[in-house]
Each structure stands twice: as structure tokens, then as C-alpha cells.
Amino acid sequence: GTGVIAGGAMRAVLESAGVHDVLAKSKGSSNPHNVVKATVDALIKMRNPHTVAFQRGISLAKVFNG
């Protein structure tokens, strides 16, 4: 995999969450407190592939392969 490619505070959150492969960029504020809050919020709002496929009415394979 690519490993954790993210800057500063975001890298710390992603590594603590056990994420192994990610490419992330923060746009806007570079304040570490805001970056941590935004990263945690994004992780909380993530949906699993089965939910996405069901909500879109497509197969799981199509979620991954377009």
C-alpha cells in the first residue's frame, strides 16, 4: 500500500485510528485543532461499501470498479 500520506495532526489521527493506506490533504485551515476535529468528523461520517451500494441501487462490485 501507499502508507499514510498526510500532514501533521491529520497523520497522527489517522495512524491512531489504525488506517494503513491513505492519501489525504487538508484545504483551508492549517490550525492543528481544526484539522483534528475535521479528520475525526470525516472518519465518523464514513459509510461502508455495502451501505453505499444499497443506497445507490448498484452492485458492490460497481462501487469499487466504477
URNORTA-V803262 format. One record per residue. PSI is psi as a letter, one per 30 degrees, with the letter a starting at -180 (none if undefined). Layout:
PSI ; PSI
This chain:
a ; f ; a ; j ; j ; l ; k ; c ; e ; e ; e ; e ; e ; e ; e ; e ; f ; g ; k ; e ; j ; k ; j ; k ; k ; k ; k ; b ; k ; g ; k ; e ; e ; e ; e ; e ; e ; e ; e ; e ; e ; e ; e ; e ; f ; k ; l ; l ; e ; e ; e ; e ; e ; e ; e ; f ; h ; l ; l ; e ; e ; f ; e ; e ; g ; none
